Amino acid sequence: MRALIINCTLKPSPQESNTHALAAVVADALRERGVDVEEVRAVDLDIKPGVANDMGPGDAWPQVRDKVLASRILVFASPTWLGRPSSVAQRVLERLDAMISETDGDGVPRAYNRVAGVVVTGNEDGAHHVVSEISGALGDIGYTIPGQAWTYWHLGPGPGPDYLEEQRGHEWSHKTGRAMAANLADVARALEAVPLGAPPE
């Protein structure tokens, strides 16, 4: 079982990423359940705008897409900016949009029998909105979103310290992240054992 974390922070490597730090809690919990985990920091790559699988010379998305298709579990991680997912997150979702119309040889949509969850960080309100936006988009694409397959860390209204600067709330976020990992792994294995078929005509 493989999982891919797409970290949609605005901070290029090697800058510290709050979103990476919380996603790492989920990654560790997945590894404890026998899942191989890889992380991609999307902002480090030249992912062209568009809704096709390959937007031409220099587009880094095809390599990311290969990792997506090799993974039964997708962890989509985003910071909150202006109460919304990051611009990088929106671009990644737009590139994933191409999967909606794709099927395998049996007519099964490409994203079926794959699960996804969401990790969100930010120093002010907006986490539930970001979880809802990303989960809704991934559901449209065809991913199965297990119950409570998300975790977040926010301090509440108004600006404040970041996740890496503040210990308040970590216990809850980590507990929720471990539950997220368990739900993702269990549902992924259930779908592997009894997969969804092609939708009726």
PyMOL commands that set and color helices and strands:
alter all, ss='L'
color gray80, all
select helices_A, chain A and resi 18-32+42-44+61-69+87-101+127-141+163-165+170-193
alter helices_A, ss='H'
color red, helices_A
select strands_A, chain A and resi 2-7+36-41+73-81+84-85+115-121+150-153
alter strands_A, ss='S'
color yellow, strands_A
deselect
rebuild
show_as cartoon
